[in-house]
Amino acid sequence: MKALFVASIIALAGAVSAQPQEAGQEYSPGEREQLAQAPIPGAEGQTLTIQRVTFPGGWTGDRHEHAGPVHVYVLDGSLKVQVDGAEEKVLSTGDFTAEPMNQPMVARNESDAEPVTILLIQVSAEGAPIMTTTE
């Protein structure tokens, strides 16, 4: 009985976290490891953030945007990125791309079974979220 209760709580938590968020909300999908975060010398109020992010197989993200410039390097796997008004890109292991700031986009793991891991590098205003959901 206890195992069933625990399994139910875990399943419910997963279902709740998978729901789309309201526009303008801070958004942090995937399993994230903060590798570095520091002020940028000579750029008052700006912070550089570097994260390793892993998305599970079959993952599709919410529509979102970044308030600062973002660069993505794919460490392992394949990620499809669709930025509004641009051609869809498929990024594979070893690929590098810059994502525009304040431009709505959606990303998804190309594999239904294998995770994709990226290195996310972003410059943003100190204290600002890495990304927020958008309509």
GINOR-V491512 format. One record per residue. RES is the residue in three letters. SS is DSSP state (hx for helix, st for strand, lp for the rest). PSI is psi as a letter, one per 40 degrees, with the letter a starting at -180 (* if undefined). OMEGA is omega in radians with two decimals (none if undefined). Layout:
# GINOR-V491512
res->RES ss->SS psi->PSI omega->OMEGA
res->RES ss->SS psi->PSI omega->OMEGA
This chain:
# GINOR-V491512
res->MET ss->lp psi->d omega->-3.14
res->LYS ss->hx psi->d omega->3.14
res->ALA ss->hx psi->d omega->3.11
res->LEU ss->hx psi->d omega->3.11
res->PHE ss->hx psi->d omega->-3.14
res->VAL ss->hx psi->d omega->3.13
res->ALA ss->hx psi->d omega->3.12
res->SER ss->hx psi->d omega->3.13
res->ILE ss->hx psi->d omega->3.13
res->ILE ss->hx psi->d omega->3.13
res->ALA ss->hx psi->d omega->3.12
res->LEU ss->hx psi->d omega->3.12
res->ALA ss->hx psi->d omega->3.11
res->GLY ss->hx psi->d omega->3.14
res->ALA ss->hx psi->d omega->3.14
res->VAL ss->hx psi->d omega->-3.10
res->SER ss->hx psi->e omega->-3.12
res->ALA ss->lp psi->e omega->-3.11
res->GLN ss->lp psi->i omega->3.08
res->PRO ss->lp psi->i omega->-3.14
res->GLN ss->lp psi->i omega->3.09
res->GLU ss->lp psi->i omega->3.11
res->ALA ss->lp psi->i omega->3.11
res->GLY ss->lp psi->e omega->3.14
res->GLN ss->lp psi->i omega->3.04
res->GLU ss->st psi->i omega->-3.01
res->TYR ss->lp psi->h omega->-3.12
res->SER ss->lp psi->g omega->-3.11
res->PRO ss->lp psi->i omega->3.07
res->GLY ss->lp psi->i omega->3.07
res->GLU ss->st psi->h omega->-3.01
res->ARG ss->st psi->h omega->3.02
res->GLU ss->st psi->h omega->3.12
res->GLN ss->st psi->h omega->-3.14
res->LEU ss->st psi->d omega->3.13
res->ALA ss->st psi->i omega->2.99
res->GLN ss->st psi->h omega->-3.06
res->ALA ss->st psi->i omega->3.03
res->PRO ss->st psi->i omega->3.13
res->ILE ss->lp psi->h omega->-3.14
res->PRO ss->lp psi->h omega->3.12
res->GLY ss->lp psi->e omega->3.12
res->ALA ss->lp psi->g omega->-3.06
res->GLU ss->lp psi->h omega->3.07
res->GLY ss->lp psi->e omega->-3.13
res->GLN ss->st psi->i omega->-3.10
res->THR ss->st psi->i omega->3.01
res->LEU ss->st psi->h omega->3.11
res->THR ss->st psi->h omega->3.06
res->ILE ss->st psi->h omega->3.14
res->GLN ss->st psi->i omega->2.93
res->ARG ss->st psi->h omega->-3.07
res->VAL ss->st psi->h omega->3.10
res->THR ss->st psi->h omega->3.09
res->PHE ss->st psi->h omega->-3.12
res->PRO ss->lp psi->i omega->3.06
res->GLY ss->lp psi->h omega->3.11
res->GLY ss->lp psi->e omega->-3.08
res->TRP ss->lp psi->h omega->2.95
res->THR ss->st psi->h omega->-3.09
res->GLY ss->lp psi->i omega->3.02
res->ASP ss->lp psi->i omega->3.03
res->ARG ss->lp psi->h omega->-3.04
res->HIS ss->st psi->i omega->3.04
res->GLU ss->st psi->i omega->-3.13
res->HIS ss->lp psi->h omega->-3.13
res->ALA ss->lp psi->e omega->3.12
res->GLY ss->lp psi->i omega->3.12
res->PRO ss->lp psi->h omega->-3.13
res->VAL ss->st psi->h omega->3.00
res->HIS ss->st psi->h omega->-3.11
res->VAL ss->st psi->h omega->3.02
res->TYR ss->st psi->h omega->-3.12
res->VAL ss->st psi->h omega->3.13
res->LEU ss->st psi->d omega->-3.10
res->ASP ss->st psi->h omega->3.09
res->GLY ss->lp psi->a omega->-3.07
res->SER ss->st psi->h omega->-3.07
res->LEU ss->st psi->h omega->3.07
res->LYS ss->st psi->h omega->-3.09
res->VAL ss->st psi->h omega->3.09
res->GLN ss->st psi->h omega->3.08
res->VAL ss->st psi->h omega->3.12
res->ASP ss->lp psi->h omega->3.08
res->GLY ss->lp psi->e omega->-3.14
res->ALA ss->lp psi->i omega->3.09
res->GLU ss->lp psi->i omega->3.11
res->GLU ss->lp psi->h omega->3.13
res->LYS ss->st psi->i omega->2.97
res->VAL ss->st psi->h omega->-3.13
res->LEU ss->st psi->h omega->3.14
res->SER ss->st psi->i omega->-3.13
res->THR ss->lp psi->h omega->3.13
res->GLY ss->lp psi->e omega->3.13
res->ASP ss->lp psi->i omega->-3.12
res->PHE ss->st psi->h omega->3.11
res->THR ss->st psi->i omega->3.00
res->ALA ss->st psi->h omega->3.09
res->GLU ss->st psi->h omega->-3.11
res->PRO ss->lp psi->i omega->3.08
res->MET ss->lp psi->i omega->3.10
res->ASN ss->lp psi->f omega->3.13
res->GLN ss->lp psi->h omega->-3.13
res->PRO ss->lp psi->i omega->-3.12
res->MET ss->st psi->i omega->3.05
res->VAL ss->st psi->i omega->3.08
res->ALA ss->st psi->i omega->3.06
res->ARG ss->st psi->i omega->3.07
res->ASN ss->st psi->h omega->-3.13
res->GLU ss->lp psi->d omega->-3.10
res->SER ss->lp psi->i omega->3.05
res->ASP ss->lp psi->e omega->-3.04
res->ALA ss->lp psi->d omega->-3.03
res->GLU ss->lp psi->i omega->3.07
res->PRO ss->lp psi->i omega->3.00
res->VAL ss->st psi->h omega->-3.13
res->THR ss->st psi->h omega->-3.13
res->ILE ss->st psi->i omega->2.95
res->LEU ss->st psi->h omega->-3.11
res->LEU ss->st psi->h omega->-3.12
res->ILE ss->st psi->h omega->-3.08
res->GLN ss->st psi->i omega->2.97
res->VAL ss->st psi->h omega->3.13
res->SER ss->st psi->i omega->3.06
res->ALA ss->st psi->i omega->-3.13
res->GLU ss->lp psi->h omega->3.12
res->GLY ss->lp psi->e omega->-3.14
res->ALA ss->lp psi->i omega->3.09
res->PRO ss->lp psi->i omega->3.08
res->ILE ss->lp psi->d omega->3.12
res->MET ss->lp psi->i omega->3.07
res->THR ss->st psi->i omega->3.09
res->THR ss->st psi->i omega->3.14
res->THR ss->lp psi->i omega->3.13
res->GLU ss->lp psi->* omega->none
